[in-house]
Amino acid sequence: MQTMQVKCNIDFCDILFTFTLLLSFLTTAQTLPKTPEGWTVFSPSDESLIVYVSSSDGNDETAQTYTKTELGNSPFSPPENILLRPFKTFDAAFKRTRNNKPDWILVKRGDEFFESIKVKNGKSLTEPSLISTYGKTKTNPRFNTGKRKALSICCKSFSFIAVQGLDFYAHTRDPKSKYFTSSEGAYGLGVYISEEKLGNGLLIEGNRFNFYTNNVVQGLGTLKNIMIRRNSFFDNYSTTSHSQGFYAANVSLTLEENIFDHNGWLVHADQEHSKAQGAATMFNHNTYFANSKNVTFINNIFIRSSSIHNKWTANNGAHSSSNVAIKNNLYLDGEIGISAGGNKPGSYRFNNYQISDNVMLNIGRSQPTNRALGWGLEIKDWDGGIVKNNYFLNQVTREVTNSYGINISGTTQNLIITNNVFNSLHNANALILENKGVKKEITINNNYFTFTADGGALIKNHGKLNGYTFYNNKYFHQSGRNHVYTTKSKKNSFWQNIFTFNDDNNFVDWVSQTNEKESQWIKPNIKEERTIESYLKSIKEKENTAHFISKVRSMSFLNWDDRFTAEQVNKYIKLGYTINEHIDE
């Protein structure tokens, strides 16, 4: 996809980013159908060779291979009149499959292995090589890989590979495991493409990766049609280096309906625990994407990151990260929701970003690094973007004192902030406008800034408002206190004006300074402060966050529960905020 440089009005940007999102899916989509439950449907071709693997009743010496003719269309549940002869080890089964053919390896559900897996190329997007499962048990087969990699593709070209429904567990790195030996380990999923090589067609679906140091997709070559969907990435940590739930660089891919929890740390950072003990650090995150283009995040759940849930960097100059869509994800806890601004400052590094329909709840709740951060969205050095229909809600942890909804900084232009809801953010500023760097054509409209009495400023501006246009925003602060201030502070030998408002008296001053049209100081009609706990009550589940996390973590390819998906939780949360109706004060 060509990088696009445009000046946005709201309607045009909606069309542009909807097209970008659709095109991103088309360039990464697997063309196979889905079941009503949302899983990819695989059917063997006439050319497929199918092998079975079972650690419990397999035998590498007597195992056989099968064809579609022998098995019919249901190799996942083989006909009872066939006496299966599976392999005992994955490695032996792998050696019987062919490269560039639509061959299948099916692993018995509920079995346990102490080895890693390998992959071979398939024939096409509709006839991939497949590693999946068979049997009646509702438990994924588990591959205990210890300090070894779980699945590695390096460094040559690959094509048309699908891996579905396996559990990968670095069992010797889990302190609660009976197999625990040390923190020595490796990544789980690892994909690297060398320069001038092509990786085309990779589906990783319904797998679980637990206690690795990282999961990585990167390379100097070309990666396309990469789909990472409905996987779980839990408890990654390192005692010697940085650690992420998922790291990607120079890639185009889609993350869809995955679950990320507790990545980048083993224990809280405190006086007794440092990186050497696997403690949380500011360098570790749920996801970290560097210099990546044509990327979609949709309907994922991000919980308890060491620091940032989604970190984005663009260190190769202007537009070195482009065409990114982050849509309808759920963010809970961690320190920072989305940061598209690190690490190397520079004008217009981030191009055509759409951040829409996401829900952020209680960012900062557990303070993994022992810092008092609760940041929602960091925007820095953007050229073209829209942030719309997001919900920044319920930061209620008293110890979190450095908190905000959105912070706009750097040299940024062609940005729209529209139809977002900021509500119940303790000790937070809803919107921070930093004065460093030139700002051009930034529109902030139709947002709902509603704070309880213990909230901070609705708008905090450092310096002049050149380049900003405000209109039709709704403001309300329950404090009723007249402690809004206008001050001056000396910094780096020049004077910096600071204007902050959080009550109706200073709202008048705000309108006078900004000439904001159609704005109101009015209380929105919020049905209720919706939370994870109230959602659990609505579905008749135990009403605490720990229970929610436990239920989310228990989901798998064979145990998927739509009630604990971002799509269902976000729908419930949003319905509590009827933002187009108001209560007269």
Steps between C-alpha positions, in 0.01 A plus 500: 500500500629845413536737791237771466546862601174690520332783686199364684156628556291272717285337230794444267714357780223255592493376142879493474557304819212260437663426165840463667357256754326296232807493279712391796267205555501413132879496488525274807181299476488127474242422232363189674148502650419521872276289724202672667724524808763688301770238444668443165367197314758270341413225254753253361564503127536195283874554519522522881699249701370479858696370798392466862708546815423373850740482792255274684433229241732571204789295369763644266584154365148392400340837416326549167408790273151562362324669210169678459364193325560292812379758753224683318440866586535462877863424580463691831263225612621193311239236406463235770552221248858616446757370746725804530872445523641834620861598549621537855719806444440811300848485350438157347167614355658815361757297306221319316345821361605673177606855425280724281210259539167531689603238757350485851632404840221445753592475869281316749314729735591466866845349429824646631832524319850608598618634167464799270327499162615572146313607188523445126359708216153437364362526150282817510292720731208260458718189520752573776709258693313455827584408856183458706328254734268200505297308752206553739674645806441873559862569592766628262808279460795651686859535383732552795802667345697609808780738408466419129303689234147380439462575127774660291499608134837637391646642279403394151174551314189317615144467371152385597529367854223462760538401868181462699399394851829414675629597843867596529641520850851592614444269795849530651462883527176499698586528872172329588570200278635175641747509210643842586881516472597859416399812306716397204287496188416614149212643301186299426396600149797626301483611135790671325533570127838590355549776247352426154305202641119469505271371772151462354203345674531423872199434723560455872158433655370378834840424653632584848856621571589506870816607689728573207741792475330641191298425187650656188412570137757711314757513222658694219306314234129518413223358717140494375176317574600461865201439729537456876153430642342368817828407664601552862833657597554480875772555760799576281799621698878525491765543766772611257340716228180671390190283465174548308185302451535550125775689317488592131722710276468596133185292461147515365259277689169472682448430870140392551322384818820407682542513876809657657547488876784560745775531242845643563513415869499219748474708819437862598796733507581593859792522740540122497444430131691636200544387140724219625191350666277561199344816638293736286689776322406800284654323198263200499153498344211286380578591137788693344486589128797677342499667155198300388247584229157372402421352841159432654418432866134407543295352787803405713514500880804657671538451877772575760791594278832572667478852360331576164228287347575609140836668441570640153831643381597662171873562508576522127372849435173637367228243429713210620184361661188537284147375449426360844147421620435425870130423537268379776762357733459472878776635726508424872765597754866534397664843508432638151238411241639602160824688437565610141788734565815318615791477470697738276330841460445633149235676298210303351633154575154346545272522197134408454412356841141408583430436867128436540236336718744380766425479873763578763415410860696585814836543333762501774305276736775265620812719442730219375815716484410672826442828313185710538410505128155472347536625141240428233625606156826675412506679162833641386633602157195390300419591142140404437286316749158465656418409860129439530238321710745392770410472869753603767338389822524425870856568607418474870828392662591774748872433481504570125576871490654544153199432281332621183264399221681636191827692470583675170862605453783528250471631144152384406251589227178386328356345815136458605391420857125439491215330687716368784377463858714590803337406828594430862877538472630563851767768530532505120501755222262396224691668218854640512626726222877531513666804344817333370500469122280667240131406490292542182141423412403314816123477551348409837123468485195314632690355798349452846722609788327399823688481829398419851608726786836330538591541133766738377478744211273446204748675271859579593683713248866600506552808286294644218224318317624572149405221262203375707131531418241416768128472448192329639671333796306432820665573837404433859690475829323407821743671734326836477821653634652816364862389510575516129814691448686705243866531587838562349811297554854564384669217315812494283523882501156558351152548644242231458128569543301226669121500489287239672127490562268270686191700594231708337654834599818425315303337220392852408865602488577194290235585240626857492858390431419226250189644335356150521161481328202297618674377813308443824557464873244229559479166675460201265235243573719218625284200585758354735874479554551176314791284607631147461324415826162627379548309175563180693183563700304544178606152381455345847869443570704571812544875524871573521780578258706197601214274398470674164872456434479135601212435260676682216819303560312170495374547144653294223431347160284234666361724775401834343239708681363803311399663829865564576598658170581865435202526267246405768661681793549822303142495376373482857734772629410746224125462553538656844594835350212655305708792390245669276256560785556731797377582846435868567696641792 
